[in-house]
Amino acid sequence: MQAKRYFFGRGWAHVWEVLYFRSQNYTSMYPLLLLTHSLVRYFILIFLVWVIVQSFKAWRQSAPFSSADEKAGVWLLILSHIQLLLGFGLYATSGLVQFTPATMKNDVLRYWTVEHIFMMIIAIVLITLGRISSKKVSDVPIRGKRLFWFNMVALLVIVVAILTSDRGFFTLRTA
């Protein structure tokens, strides 16, 4: 109850102050955001692989999408957008995101300031476009093909971004 009052009892102006000004008084928010961001990626990868496999079956075998497949696609879309919001929170509070002339010369700072967010936004746009464009098609093989290629490229972008972070797939860093 105390944690709820601490954060929500102050209103949205307080939330904005925490996110925007990176105040030293609220450093406890960063590890929670980072842990949540790190955990959600596994669910995104699971749903992304599920959607890719089912869309490949629909494309090659003309197998219809089940209601579970549809729900997996919706959850993939929802989780990817939640991940984007968590990422924006991290972007606003992280010490690895800096806007100085030295940022582009330092590989770690450049990755977290520019490359990671750019690649992940591209992946989320691809997931969203795949979902939207496939909903407009009634032919199962064409719908499966669209879903497959959009999500496959998104998976490739996500895997490249994770591998170039020097953190790996199974690291849950909280600081």
Secondary structure by P-SEA (a helix, b strand, c coil): cccccccccccaaaaaaaacccccccaaaaaaaaaaaaaaaaaaaaaaaaaaaaaaaaacccccccaaaaaaaaaaaaaaaaaaaaaaaaaaccccccccccccccaaaaaaaccaaaaaaaaaaaaaaaaaaaaacccaaaaaaaaaaaaaaaaaaaaaaaaaccccccccccc
